[in-house]
């Protein structure tokens, strides 16, 4: 996955779920990874 795709996914996740800026990045990354995994599975 290219860097731009990762930025796009993280941006869409933030806008859709309004993740607080103070949230741990690892938690956000894990959540985004699950979202991407689900998107590819379906």
C-alpha positions, 0 to 999 in steps of 0.5 A, a space after each residue: 500500500 502506498 503512503 498516499 493510500 495510508 494517509 487517505 485511509 487515516 483521513 477518512 477514518 478520522 472524518 468518519 469517526 471523529 477520532 480525538 487528536 489525543 487518541 493513541 496513534 497505535 490504537 487509531 492505526 490498529 482500528 484503521 488496519 481492521 477497517 482496511 482488512 474488512 474492506 478487502 475481505 468484503 
